[in-house]
């Protein structure tokens, strides 16, 4: 009777967004429109899988209401960062590779073998990759951002935090919502939802949206065959249907099915600095290869003009179904049994201009040969109850995940002459030029003599003078990987009310993971010939060129051309178990002040690098990388002031990550390296004020973060040969970890008479400077910046119609999401130790740097209708 009555009743502000033990959203959805929150007591969260007031939860939670989310224009997790201090969200070579970081910690990369450090949970369902949150999330009831390890209750791979998203559920009160949006960049969007009863015990909700927008980049198509002159457009639709069934007084069932499809162009890069290879690339592409270099090869002015001769089309499809069942067990002291079952299928196919220039050097095609698919089944059971002194919870979680990744790489018409140029100029290895014979391109010679065994020189025509050494257009490789994983966990989380003021919470989770990998790495149609011919004459070449020969071998036998990968099979299997958990103590000094301290241990699973990895010219024997663990300590205070209208919270955190999984691009391939130690220490503070002025509230926060890598040497790495490209890391501040990050928002909405309302919302975020590259090269530094979003609304008092004028990034802040080394275009790190003892010498930096940019200013109008 208790659960049924709660679900069928009109929701009050005190139960906004959740019902008992995680049945998120149903209570608010059964109601007439909710009154605005006016005190801190109105803020209810489910951060501990039970309904609690925010100020009673001894962890850092940034909770964002529907009003705040709408006012800031939040549609997906990338929009969310403007409201969350200490959080960044980036995407790189495709929207399929979206990364969330909290307190400077997150897992970056295009590789699906890497799971997320920050978990995304949507309506109780754990999503195994951050990219699933990049899309229209639909009608959101609220979002909770939980900082620090959350593995006890929210599952594995939440070592840095959780984004807990709760959407609106079906209502027994009939209703309709619709919106039409138009904006610059030819933006247009429509969305609508309908909800209501199908019977006395069954209610439904259906949401659908379609959104399109032109791209943010102008593209110079160079050599072609690309014809699309814009990139980073938007073109997707989504459908989400739900049923809520209340078969009796003690049972509820919520069934959700969703589908979304994206067909867009993404992602080109722009030059931040054009350096040593520019003259040749520009010559190959008839003057349309790259942004011309600045004086002295210095930094370039900010520009949204990119160069790409190959298509960057991407298709992303996401679909799934989930069922949540809650049953009151009257014979178990009022305990509630919760079951959450889900099945999801996420797939992407991608195209890519590998070299990010107008020259036709290398590319990938959006034909199914490049992309990945993740199929996931999850099942969670929770049994939770309460006595006078203990709130208890026990649970079981199981998941089965299958990843299919296909990777392809093709030589363009300019690959052979470009590689020849690199060798002749000595740029591939960062060393001195090799001597070349007059009138030739790409000769491997010493003292004017052609190297024995090679015989002739590579030419701009892709052939060899009288020989057969060269790379044929359209050759390359096609690799396929299948990774299967199963994971089981048992967990418990219990709060003991020692006194009315003193609580102790103990949580434990034991996780068992088993992963297997099967792969086939294969070169296409004689792709290995050039590498084979070079290696067959290794002795003769070495006799003439000496130490320079190793550079020739490595450059000709790069991963995509290495004959050692010809028809190479990969088969690995590994299993491991890990105990994680937390202990928290909280003490309420009075009704307005609570202090707390906690320890938590988090766990992020081991995995496989689903890519070609080699040391020198030898393929890596294993693609396995170890698990990542974190030990976290927090001490905080939560205060509720001025007649419970002001919230002011602050927390000190100290997190130490061991075997931090760093994915970094080394210029020719992504490698995963376990960094021995990463620490993240600092302070989180949140502020909320419901002012005496009707309808006016302020919300904000600030995070101070000191995130640093520990000191390590090559001997401390799994692959010591990776150390040169990671040599700037020991003792340095981690990437995407600004020292200071602050957010602030103001929301004003009230009646102005005659049945009309007026509102205004502003949201801003400020970050101090930080590095956007995992190798911390100086050219990848992003200066301090501020982003401002705003919205003005005018409409009916009953919200039957609302007209909005909005803007995102109102000041048109120019900033970089991620900077990276342009493939094969120079060298930043040297192969030998420099006199100053480092592997990076700015005076010898010949690297061209590219970047994926943040969004420019967008603005438009939205009309909302509600019945």
Rosetta blueprint (number, residue, H / E / L):
1 X L
2 X H
3 X H
4 X H
5 X H
6 X H
7 X H
8 X H
9 X L
10 X L
11 X L
12 X L
13 X H
14 X H
15 X H
16 X L
17 X L
18 X E
19 X L
20 X H
21 X H
22 X H
23 X L
24 X E
25 X L
26 X H
27 X H
28 X H
29 X H
30 X L
31 X L
32 X L
33 X L
34 X L
35 X L
36 X L
37 X L
38 X L
39 X L
40 X H
41 X H
42 X H
43 X L
44 X E
45 X E
46 X L
47 X L
48 X L
49 X L
50 X L
51 X L
52 X E
53 X E
54 X H
55 X H
56 X H
57 X L
58 X L
59 X L
60 X L
61 X E
62 X E
63 X E
64 X E
65 X E
66 X H
67 X H
68 X H
69 X H
70 X H
71 X H
72 X L
73 X L
74 X L
75 X L
76 X L
77 X H
78 X H
79 X H
80 X H
81 X H
82 X H
83 X H
84 X L
85 X L
86 X L
87 X E
88 X E
89 X E
90 X E
91 X E
92 X L
93 X L
94 X L
95 X L
96 X L
97 X L
98 X E
99 X E
100 X E
101 X E
102 X E
103 X L
104 X L
105 X E
106 X L
107 X L
108 X L
109 X L
110 X L
111 X L
112 X L
113 X L
114 X L
115 X L
116 X L
117 X L
118 X E
119 X E
120 X E
121 X E
122 X E
123 X L
124 X L
125 X E
126 X E
127 X E
128 X L
129 X L
130 X H
131 X H
132 X H
133 X H
134 X L
135 X L
136 X L
137 X L
138 X L
139 X L
140 X E
141 X E
142 X E
143 X E
144 X E
145 X E
146 X E
147 X E
148 X L
149 X L
150 X L
151 X H
152 X H
153 X H
154 X H
155 X L
156 X L
157 X L
158 X L
159 X L
160 X L
161 X E
162 X E
163 X E
164 X E
165 X E
166 X E
167 X E
168 X L
169 X L
170 X L
171 X L
172 X L
173 X L
174 X L
175 X E
176 X E
177 X E
178 X E
179 X E
180 X E
181 X E
182 X E
183 X E
184 X L
185 X L
186 X L
187 X E
188 X E
189 X E
190 X E
191 X E
192 X E
193 X E
194 X E
195 X E
196 X E
197 X E
198 X L
199 X L
200 X L
201 X L
202 X E
203 X E
204 X E
205 X E
206 X E
207 X E
208 X E
209 X E
210 X E
211 X E
212 X E
213 X E
214 X L
215 X L
216 X L
217 X E
218 X E
219 X E
220 X E
221 X L
222 X L
223 X L
224 X L
225 X L
226 X L
227 X L
228 X L
229 X L
230 X E
231 X E
232 X L
233 X L
234 X E
235 X E
236 X E
237 X E
238 X E
239 X E
240 X E
241 X E
242 X E
243 X E
244 X E
245 X E
246 X E
247 X E
248 X E
249 X L
250 X L
251 X E
252 X E
253 X E
254 X E
255 X E
256 X E
257 X E
258 X E
259 X E
260 X E
261 X E
262 X E
263 X E
264 X E
265 X E
266 X L
267 X L
268 X L
269 X L
270 X E
271 X E
272 X E
273 X E
274 X L
275 X L
276 X L
277 X L
278 X H
279 X H
280 X H
281 X H
282 X H
283 X H
284 X H
285 X L
286 X L
287 X L
288 X L
289 X L
290 X L
291 X L
292 X L
293 X L
294 X L
295 X H
296 X H
297 X H
298 X L
299 X L
300 X L
301 X L
302 X L
303 X L
304 X L
305 X E
306 X E
307 X E
308 X L
309 X L
310 X L
311 X L
312 X L
313 X E
314 X E
315 X E
316 X E
317 X E
318 X E
319 X E
320 X E
321 X E
322 X E
323 X E
324 X E
325 X E
326 X E
327 X E
328 X E
329 X E
330 X H
331 X H
332 X H
333 X L
334 X L
335 X E
336 X E
337 X E
338 X E
339 X E
340 X E
341 X E
342 X E
343 X E
344 X E
345 X E
346 X E
347 X E
348 X E
349 X E
350 X E
351 X L
352 X E
353 X E
354 X L
355 X L
356 X L
357 X L
358 X L
359 X L
360 X L
361 X L
362 X E
363 X E
364 X E
365 X L
366 X L
367 X L
368 X L
369 X L
370 X L
371 X E
372 X E
373 X E
374 X E
375 X E
376 X E
377 X E
378 X E
379 X E
380 X E
381 X E
382 X E
383 X E
384 X E
385 X E
386 X E
387 X L
388 X L
389 X L
390 X E
391 X E
392 X E
393 X E
394 X E
395 X E
396 X E
397 X E
398 X E
399 X E
400 X E
401 X E
402 X E
403 X E
404 X E
405 X E
406 X E
407 X E
408 X E
409 X E
410 X E
411 X E
412 X L
413 X L
414 X L
415 X H
416 X H
417 X H
418 X H
419 X H
420 X H
421 X H
422 X H
423 X H
424 X H
425 X H
426 X L
427 X L
428 X L
429 X L
430 X L
431 X L
432 X L
433 X L
434 X L
435 X L
436 X L
437 X L
438 X L
439 X L
440 X L
441 X L
442 X L
443 X L
444 X L
445 X E
446 X E
447 X L
448 X L
449 X E
450 X E
451 X L
452 X L
453 X L
454 X L
455 X L
456 X L
457 X L
458 X E
459 X L
460 X L
461 X L
462 X L
463 X L
464 X E
465 X L
466 X L
467 X E
468 X L
469 X L
470 X L
471 X L
472 X L
473 X L
474 X L
475 X L
476 X E
477 X E
478 X E
479 X E
480 X E
481 X E
482 X E
483 X E
484 X E
485 X E
486 X E
487 X E
488 X E
489 X E
490 X E
491 X E
492 X E
493 X E
494 X E
495 X E
496 X E
497 X E
498 X L
499 X L
500 X L
501 X L
502 X E
503 X E
504 X E
505 X E
506 X E
507 X E
508 X E
509 X E
510 X E
511 X E
512 X E
513 X E
514 X E
515 X E
516 X E
517 X E
518 X E
519 X E
520 X E
521 X E
522 X E
523 X E
524 X L
525 X L
526 X L
527 X L
528 X L
529 X H
530 X H
531 X H
532 X H
533 X H
534 X H
535 X H
536 X H
537 X L
538 X H
539 X H
540 X H
541 X H
542 X H
543 X H
544 X H
545 X H
546 X L
547 X L
548 X H
549 X H
550 X H
551 X H
552 X H
553 X H
554 X H
555 X H
556 X H
557 X L
558 X L
559 X L
560 X L
561 X L
562 X L
563 X H
564 X H
565 X H
566 X L
567 X L
568 X E
569 X E
570 X E
571 X E
572 X E
573 X E
574 X E
575 X E
576 X E
577 X E
578 X E
579 X E
580 X E
581 X E
582 X E
583 X E
584 X E
585 X E
586 X E
587 X E
588 X E
589 X E
590 X E
591 X L
592 X L
593 X E
594 X E
595 X E
596 X E
597 X E
598 X E
599 X E
600 X E
601 X E
602 X E
603 X E
604 X E
605 X L
606 X L
607 X E
608 X E
609 X L
610 X L
611 X L
612 X L
613 X L
614 X E
615 X E
616 X L
617 X L
618 X E
619 X E
620 X L
621 X L
622 X L
623 X L
624 X E
625 X E
626 X L
627 X L
628 X E
629 X E
630 X E
631 X E
632 X E
633 X E
634 X E
635 X E
636 X E
637 X E
638 X E
639 X E
640 X E
641 X E
642 X L
643 X L
644 X L
645 X L
646 X E
647 X E
648 X E
649 X E
650 X E
651 X E
652 X E
653 X E
654 X E
655 X E
656 X E
657 X E
658 X E
659 X E
660 X E
661 X E
662 X E
663 X E
664 X E
665 X E
666 X L
667 X L
668 X L
669 X L
670 X E
671 X E
672 X E
673 X E
674 X E
675 X E
676 X E
677 X E
678 X E
679 X E
680 X E
681 X E
682 X E
683 X E
684 X E
685 X E
686 X E
687 X E
688 X E
689 X E
690 X E
691 X L
692 X L
693 X L
694 X L
695 X L
696 X E
697 X E
698 X E
699 X E
700 X E
701 X E
702 X E
703 X E
704 X E
705 X E
706 X E
707 X E
708 X E
709 X E
710 X L
711 X L
712 X L
713 X L
714 X H
715 X H
716 X H
717 X L
718 X L
719 X L
720 X H
721 X H
722 X H
723 X H
724 X H
725 X H
726 X H
727 X L
728 X L
729 X L
730 X L
731 X L
732 X L
733 X E
734 X L
735 X L
736 X L
737 X L
738 X L
739 X L
740 X E
741 X E
742 X E
743 X E
744 X E
745 X E
746 X E
747 X E
748 X E
749 X E
750 X E
751 X E
752 X E
753 X E
754 X L
755 X L
756 X E
757 X E
758 X E
759 X E
760 X E
761 X E
762 X E
763 X E
764 X E
765 X E
766 X E
767 X E
768 X L
769 X L
770 X E
771 X E
772 X L
773 X L
774 X L
775 X L
776 X L
777 X L
778 X H
779 X H
780 X H
781 X E
782 X E
783 X L
784 X L
785 X E
786 X E
787 X E
788 X E
789 X E
790 X E
791 X E
792 X E
793 X E
794 X E
795 X E
796 X E
797 X L
798 X L
799 X L
800 X L
801 X E
802 X E
803 X E
804 X E
805 X E
806 X E
807 X E
808 X E
809 X L
810 X L
811 X L
812 X L
813 X L
814 X L
815 X L
816 X E
817 X E
818 X E
819 X E
820 X E
821 X E
822 X L
823 X L
824 X L
825 X L
826 X L
827 X L
828 X L
829 X E
830 X L
831 X L
832 X L
833 X L
834 X L
835 X L
836 X L
837 X L
838 X L
839 X L
840 X E
841 X L
842 X H
843 X H
844 X H
845 X L
846 X L
847 X L
848 X L
849 X E
850 X E
851 X E
852 X E
853 X E
854 X L
855 X L
856 X L
857 X L
858 X E
859 X E
860 X E
861 X E
862 X E
863 X E
864 X E
865 X E
866 X E
867 X L
